[in-house]
Amino acid sequence: YYTISVAGVMRCKRVKGVETSDFTPLAQWEAERAQFRALMQIPFFKRYPAWKAHRGWRRGIVRKNRSACRGAIEARLLPLDPVFGPPLGRVRRLCVEASSLRLHRIERGEAYGLASFLAAQAEHREGACERLEGFFEAVRQAAAAACASALVRFEESSGSGEGDAAPSSPSMAGARASEPAPAADGGVKRSFLQQAQLRAVCERIRAFLRLVDSMILATAHGLIMSSLSELRALFEDTPKGHLSGAAAEASGAGAAETVGGGE
């Protein structure tokens, strides 16, 4: 607290139980007061309290909005989901591995006859088909396991799947989750809240499957375009007269075979 008299101003304060006082002569205090009022007329210091309050208010609003956005992203972003995140990572790795595949096999600097070229491409097609089948099967298994895990987790959280075995496929899990047993048979009938939660889980599963489908389509499109680009580059690097000469030789050999067969 402060005490003021004709002699001056005394400031008394208590810090951790210890009282201290500070005395300022009245003339000095009036001079400091006049200097302070003059200083507060400078635009920067005059507006500083409003700026400080506005900055604190704005910082609080930004922090609140950022927290709301973080919660919404964590709730809706599938890669951050503990159920769908690992399968999405596995599907992404499979897509990266599949993107290195090529739909043709042509070695630079090697001359191919028609028969050898067709044989090489047929052999490569069999290997590529086998790899693509393995890729699709691995993606299908990862997606099925994620869907089944999501439904099992819902059953465990809702308490309606106690004592039941885990579903072996998403279709079986979906049937169990969407078709409650009648109460007369000893099953647990779902409440409206559980049905709403189940619909939310199904919507999330559908979003997951659509994302996986888009990743596969993007991988297939990139695979086709990269193979065609490499094939076009191979033909552009080939000398212009080489392909026409090879075609003439192939047609001449075919005509010779036809004449020989006629003879």
Secondary structure, 3 states (H helix, E strand, C coil): CEEECCCEEEEEEEECCEEEEEEEEHHHHHHHHHHHHHHHCCHHHHHHHHHHHHHHHHHHHHHHHHHHHHHHHHHHCHHHCCCCHHHHHHHHHHHHHHHCCCCCCCCCCCCCCHHHHHHHHHHHHHHHHHHHHHHHHHHHHHHHHHHHHHHHHHHHHHCCCCCCCCCCCHHHHHHHHHCCCCHHHCCCCCCHHHHHHHHHHHHHHHHHHHHHHHHHHHHHHHHHHHHHHHHHHHHHHCCHHHHHHHHHHHHHHHHHHHHHHHC
